[in-house]
């Protein structure tokens, strides 16, 4: 079924229908355009929201970034930002593939429709013009017939009138003959015009207009098909981003599952554990005996010269009020302004950085030496002397970094000595071990050997700032009385020299029995196969529980 056959007389209906189809196409284009603006505004607001909640400081300078809660939140913000990018992609696809293409296609359809209806109207005008000519010839034929009949009647009346002259009768007959001839010509012209009009009308209704209507039908069907494809692009643009959006949502779920409350508690300990010993008991000051009064070691007043003697050699005064208001401190290169544990960690970080830089310079020196050897063997590849400045600079950097490594190793040994000393002071006053610092493993062989040398040198006479004090002395009797059963085994990852009481030495790769887990203070109790128990840094072990 086609329009040319079934709707041959519905020109106005087809005109309205095709106009409605083009209007619908334009409405859909406008709808998609506004939908695109909504997506763009949504994506922009999401990105602004993410930017608002991103931390102002870099992650390396922000201690909160070490918590799994903060890391999960940062991951969620990243996924939301990626999700916003997918909304922008949807908007871009809709704008290009729907708005632009359909708008251009709508203009083409409007031009084609205008051409077809102009052709139809010209055909109508030609048919109407032929019909007017037919009507004109018909009226002329009718008029001429009446005039001929009237002239014939006049001639017949004069012919029967005895009073009429012969001349009048002849004139009347000639007039009647002339009118009859004119009527015959009008008849022939009318017949010819009628035949021509019928032919044109048949061509109009059976050929010309059906072809125009069929073209309009083909145009409208193509428009509808294109519009249907445009409807599909709306969902296709969404389906294209579904996999990425699903990954964003999955990433948010993974971030939520990654929150580890226990680990965050441990991170907080590692970040802010000071390493100070707990304050001792406040001693009674007997003011009833003025003559025998002596300054108290743990008095809250300002320390005097006598109190330093009461503390004994190598003992540092414990930090009594950790919750008090902090005073501004001057930052020093050896981080001595920090609490002992924090100082040890910062020194360890600096030492690791220097060792990495040193290794990089050593590798560069080796590469330059190999390049120089190549140049010496094949001079056409380059001048060996041109590498001398670089080699000299690299050697100077290596010497400078070695000195810095030795300096930081010495500071680190002193810091570890302070931590152990504070731990020993605290153990002397409490029945359970306090929170000792965790010792970080050395970065390289050079730093390891340097640390051992510095540790040996630090075992000399005690200074006023810190001294190697016995630790875990109260546990020695327990070890001798009744050996406990191991709760697991562990392997030493690094060499450790147990130079203080309560600790035990171990060699790298040595198998040990696990006697007591780390209580959160960074130390683990182990037993060697050849005998002897003691504490070693937890970070130096690879532990497996039974």
TAQUIRA-V160696 format. One record per helix or strand. SS is the DSSP state (@ for helix, = for strand). FROM is the first residue (numbers start at 1). TO is the last residue. If there is no record, write none. Layout:
ss->[SS/SS]
from->[FROM/FROM]
to->[TO/TO]
This chain:
ss->[@/@/@/@/@/@/@/@/@/@/@/@/@/@/=/=/=/=/=/=/=/@/=]
from->[3/11/59/63/68/166/261/290/305/340/379/384/445/473/488/496/503/506/511/523/533/538/541]
to->[6/53/61/66/160/257/272/292/311/377/381/427/457/481/492/496/503/506/516/528/537/540/545]
